[in-house]
Amino acid sequence: MPMPAAQLEADLREAFPDADIFIEDLAGDGDHYKARIASPSFNGLPRVRQHQLVYAALKGKVGGELHALALETTGKPAG
């Protein structure tokens, strides 16, 4: 079953409340998304660790409700 973009964004905002988040449905099917996330939580972390934090925030939904997720992550100043 597809995951609505609003649910994906809500899950990410819960984990990264101070982030700038942009979600794009790549195929129009609710299964293939691109997420751009800029958060102070990522400051100083390598990209792999940033992505691990995102996948952890989605609590196993990638590969289930969410078929594919392309990620762009970056740190940003706190505040």
LINPE-V285635 format. One record per helix or strand of 2 or more residues. SS is the DSSP state (@ for helix, = for strand). FROM is the first residue (numbers start at 1). TO is the last residue. If there is no record, write none. Layout:
ss=SS from=FROM to=TO
ss=SS from=FROM to=TO
//
This chain:
ss=@ from=5 to=15
ss== from=20 to=25
ss== from=32 to=38
ss=@ from=40 to=42
ss=@ from=47 to=57
ss== from=68 to=74
//
